[in-house]
Each structure stands twice: as C-alpha cells, then as structure tokens.
Amino acid sequence: MKLSGKNVGVALTGSFCTFAKTIQEIQNIVNEQANVIPIFSFNAQTIDSRFGKAADFMEQITKITGNKPVLTIAGAEPLGPKGMIDIMIIAPCTGNTLAKFCNGITDTPVLMAAKGHLRNQKPLVISLATNDALGINFKNVGYMLNCKNVYFVPFGQDDFNKKPNSMISNTSLIIPTLELAMEGKQIQPIIESPEG
C-alpha cells in the first residue's frame, strides 16, 4: 500500500465519457488508505452531458473521498504553497487542459493546482483523454512526456477506425502509475491499448 497515508490530488476535467471509470479508480485509491482531495475544472463542475449530471458526479466523489472538492482558482492556489498534496493526477486530462498547461495558462482550478504542485518538485500524473492526441495536440503530448516530474498513465487509440486521432488512458493502471511516480519512475509501456 504505497499510497497509504498519502495526500492524493485527483483533478477532473471535461472528458465526461471517462468519468465512470475515473470514479471507480478514485474509490480504489481511497481503498488504498490514501486521503483523496478532489479538484474540478469549471467545465467538469458545471456541464451536464449524456453521461450524467455534473452535480451528481461531484456529490458521488465527495461522498467517496470524504473531502469537499476544490472548485475555484482561489481554493486551488494554496495547495502548492502549503504543500498539501504528495502526488497529483489529472484524470481525465483533456486536450484543452493539456494545451493550456503546456503554455503556462492557469485559468481553471485544475491548472492552478497542477502549477503549484509542480513548483514543489512533486509528481504530477496525466491520465489522457482527448480526441486530438495524434492531431494538433500531438506536440503537447510530446512536450509533457519530456517534463520533469510529469508521468503518464499508459494510453492508446480507443477507436482508430472512427476517431484515428483519439487516445485515452487505461484507467485500470492509475494506481500502479501513481505508485511508480512516487518513486520518480514512469510506468512502461506508455503506449498500449486503453483497455489493457
């Protein structure tokens, strides 16, 4: 139980199709006896989709973690300076969030939390979910793969016939990725089937 007793920031952005799997992994992290601090982007906390209502997702995650979610930039800002998180994961991480982070934009609670967390030289894990990973966002994936203290949950093409540029992480590997990232190691292989 390498995550036992650790403060794990779990930040959700707007790839709603992956929320059900992400919520299951949040429960698994809590089962590892970690303290999970949920962080929501503005889109994740306000947009209802065919996958469910934002308020329901937030309520469910709050109940699982026992912690009030971080919902504002002002609320996210102290996480870095106060060193409140041992490891942080953005799950799911949309192409929009990835592109903004690569360009130093911190206009959501998730991005502010990630910026402050990396400033402390602590591990940041990316669980990718974007329709343009092999398109316009390809350069951002490559950039982040070469950033110090940034680690990726293994990812692959989720529907190469209908969406050839789309890639999504294998959420079942979130905990092993977190555990290795705590040791400063990238889980391998990085590129694989998102279903394992």
C-alpha positions in Angstrom: 0.0 0.0 0.0 2.4 2.6 -1.2 -0.4 5.3 -1.3 -1.4 4.6 2.3 -1.4 7.9 4.3 -0.5 10.0 1.2 -2.5 13.0 0.2 -3.5 12.5 -3.4 -5.0 15.3 -5.5 -7.4 13.9 -8.1 -8.3 16.6 -10.7 -11.1 16.1 -13.1 -11.6 17.9 -16.4 -14.3 17.6 -19.0 -13.9 14.3 -20.7 -17.2 13.1 -19.4 -17.2 9.7 -21.1 -14.4 8.6 -18.8 -15.9 9.7 -15.5 -17.4 6.4 -14.5 -14.1 4.6 -14.8 -12.3 7.5 -13.1 -14.7 7.4 -10.2 -14.1 3.7 -9.8 -10.3 4.4 -9.6 -10.9 7.2 -7.0 -12.7 4.6 -4.9 -9.7 2.2 -5.4 -7.3 5.0 -4.3 -9.4 5.6 -1.2 -9.3 1.8 -0.6 -5.5 2.1 -0.5 -6.0 4.3 2.5 -4.9 7.5 0.8 -6.5 10.8 1.5 -8.0 12.0 -1.8 -8.5 15.7 -2.4 -10.9 16.2 -5.4 -10.4 19.1 -7.8 -12.8 20.0 -10.5 -12.3 22.2 -13.6 -15.1 24.7 -14.3 -16.4 22.5 -17.1 -16.4 19.3 -15.0 -18.4 21.0 -12.3 -21.0 22.7 -14.5 -21.7 20.8 -17.7 -24.3 18.1 -17.7 -23.9 15.6 -20.5 -25.4 12.3 -21.8 -23.0 10.6 -19.4 -24.6 12.2 -16.3 -25.1 15.4 -14.3 -22.1 17.4 -13.0 -23.8 17.8 -9.6 -24.3 14.1 -9.3 -20.6 13.4 -10.1 -19.4 15.9 -7.6 -21.7 14.5 -4.9 -20.6 11.0 -5.6 -16.9 11.9 -5.4 -17.4 14.0 -2.3 -19.0 11.0 -0.6 -16.3 8.6 -1.7 -13.4 10.8 -0.6 -15.0 12.5 2.4 -13.4 15.7 1.3 -15.0 18.9 0.0 -13.9 19.4 -3.6 -11.8 22.3 -4.7 -14.0 24.3 -7.1 -12.2 27.7 -7.6 -8.9 29.1 -8.6 -8.6 30.8 -5.2 -9.3 27.5 -3.5 -6.7 25.7 -5.6 -4.0 28.3 -5.1 -2.9 27.3 -1.5 -2.4 23.6 -2.4 1.0 24.4 -3.8 2.5 26.9 -1.3 1.2 24.9 1.6 2.4 21.6 0.2 -1.0 19.9 0.8 -0.6 17.2 -1.8 2.0 14.4 -2.1 1.1 13.4 -5.6 -1.5 14.8 -8.1 -3.3 13.2 -11.0 -5.3 14.9 -13.7 -7.9 12.2 -14.6 -9.2 12.6 -17.1 -6.9 15.2 -18.7 -8.5 16.7 -21.8 -6.5 18.0 -24.8 -7.7 21.5 -23.9 -6.2 21.2 -20.4 -3.0 19.7 -21.7 -2.6 22.5 -24.3 -3.2 25.2 -21.7 -0.8 23.7 -19.2 2.0 23.5 -21.9 1.5 27.2 -22.4 1.5 28.3 -18.8 -2.2 29.1 -18.6 -3.8 28.7 -15.2 -7.4 29.7 -15.7 -9.1 26.7 -14.0 -8.8 25.2 -10.5 -7.1 22.1 -12.0 -4.5 24.1 -13.8 -3.8 26.3 -10.8 -3.4 23.2 -8.6 -1.1 21.5 -11.1 1.1 24.6 -11.4 1.5 25.0 -7.7 2.1 21.2 -7.2 4.9 21.0 -9.8 6.5 24.1 -8.2 7.1 21.8 -5.2 9.0 19.3 -7.4 6.4 16.7 -6.7 5.0 14.1 -9.2 2.1 15.1 -11.5 0.4 12.3 -13.3 -1.6 12.7 -16.6 -4.4 10.4 -17.5 -5.0 11.4 -21.1 -8.4 11.5 -22.8 -8.5 13.6 -26.0 -9.9 13.2 -29.5 -6.8 15.0 -31.0 -3.9 13.4 -29.2 -2.5 12.4 -32.6 -3.6 15.6 -34.2 -3.0 19.2 -33.2 -2.4 18.1 -29.5 0.4 15.7 -30.5 3.1 18.3 -29.9 1.7 18.9 -26.4 1.8 15.2 -25.5 5.4 15.1 -26.6 6.2 18.2 -24.7 4.7 16.9 -21.4 6.4 13.5 -21.8 9.7 15.4 -21.5 8.8 17.5 -18.5 10.5 16.8 -15.2 8.2 15.2 -12.5 5.4 14.6 -15.1 4.3 11.0 -15.6 1.6 9.4 -17.9 -0.9 6.7 -17.3 -0.4 4.4 -20.3 -2.6 5.3 -23.2 -3.6 4.2 -26.7 -6.1 4.7 -29.5 -9.6 4.0 -28.3 -11.3 3.9 -31.8 -8.7 4.0 -34.6 -11.4 3.4 -37.3 -13.8 6.2 -36.4 -11.5 8.5 -34.4 -7.9 7.9 -35.6 -6.5 10.9 -33.7 -8.2 9.9 -30.4 -6.2 8.5 -27.4 -7.3 7.6 -23.9 -5.5 6.2 -20.9 -6.0 2.8 -19.4 -7.6 3.9 -16.1 -7.0 0.4 -14.6 -3.3 1.4 -14.4 -3.8 4.6 -12.5 -2.7 3.2 -9.1 0.4 1.4 -10.5 1.3 4.6 -12.3 0.9 6.7 -9.1 3.0 4.2 -7.1 5.9 4.3 -9.5 5.6 8.1 -9.9 6.1 8.4 -6.2 9.4 6.7 -6.8 10.3 9.0 -9.7 9.7 6.3 -12.3 7.5 6.2 -15.4 5.4 3.0 -15.8 6.1 1.2 -19.0 5.0 0.7 -21.7 3.4 4.1 -22.1 1.7 3.4 -25.3 -0.8 0.5 -25.2 -4.4 -0.4 -25.5 -6.6 1.8 -23.3 -8.4 -1.4 -22.1 -5.1 -3.1 -21.2 
